[in-house]
C-alpha cells in the first residue's frame, strides 16, 4: 500500500468500483442460469459492456499491487457479460461454472 492516504483512498474507491461492476455482471449471468428472460438481461449486459473500457481504465490509477487481482476480476466480469449476451451459449467464468454445476446437480443457487 501507498504511504499517501489520498492514494490509498483512490485505490479503495477503484477496487470497490471494479468489484461492484463485476458483481453486477455476475448477478446477470446467474439470472440467465436460473432461466430468467434473457432479452432483458441481454440489454442490461450490453449497457454494462459499454462501460467496460472506462472501468478497465481505472485500474491504471490503482496501486500496482492490486492490478493483477483487478484484472482477474474484470476478466470474470467480461466472461459473465459474454455469457449473458450469448443467452447462456458460451463458456462461462469460473465463478459462474460453480453456479451452473450447483444448478444442474439440484443444489440451490448461492446468494
N, C-alpha and C positions, 0 to 999 in steps of 0.2 A: 504494500500500500504506500501511497504517497505521504510525504511529510507535510503536505499542504492541505488543510481542511477543505478549502474550496474545490480542490481537485478530487478529494475523496467524495464530497457531496455530488459532484458531477458524475463520477463513476457510479455511485449508488443509484443516481437517477437513470443513468443509461442502462445499468443492469436491470433495474426494475422495469423500465420501458420495454426492453427486449424480451424479458421473461413474460410480461403481460401480453405482448403481441403473440409470442409462441403459445401461450396458454389459450388464447382466443382461437388460434388456428387448430390446436389440438381438440378443443371442445367442438368445433365444427366437424372435424373428422370423426369424433366419437358419435356425433349425431348421425352421420352417414352410416356408420356401423350398426347403429340401433334401428335403422330403417326410416328415419325422418325424411320428409320430402326433400329430394336433392336439388331441385331447381332453385329454391330459395337459399339453400346452403351454398350453391354454386355462385350465386350473386354476391353473397357475403364474402366468399373466398376470393372472388375477383376484386372486390373492394379492398380487402386486406392485402392482396398481392400487389395492388397499385402502390401501397405504402412500403413495401418491402425494401426498395432501394434506399429510401430515406432512413428507415430503421437500421439497415445494414451500415449505412454511412456513419451512424452514431458510434459504432464500435471503434472507429479511429480515435475518438476522444476519450475512450475508457483507458484505465491503467492497463499496461501491456500484460500484466499477469492475469487479467480477466479475458483477454481477447480470444484465446483458444476455446474457452468454455462458451463464450457468447457466440462464436462461430458455430459450434456444435448445436447450440440452442436454435439458432436461425436455420441451420440445415434441417433440423427436425421440423421446424415450422414450414419450411418450403415443401418438404415431402408431404406433410399433412395437407397443405393447401392444394398441392397437385392431386392428392388422393380425392379430395372433395371435388375438385374441378373435373376429374375423370369419373365422378359418380361411384367411386369405390373400385374402379377398374385398373388401378395401378398399384405397384408395390407401396407399402406404407412405411412410415417411420418406425424405428424400433419401439418407441413407446406405444404407438398405435397397434403394432403387431401383438403386444401383450393384451390389449383390449380385445382385439379380434379373436385371439386364442381363447380368452375367457368367455367371450360371447358364444363361440362355436362349441365350447365344452359345457355350456349351460350355466356357467357361473354368472353372477350379476356383474354389471359394469362397475368399475371403481368410481368413486365420487371424487 
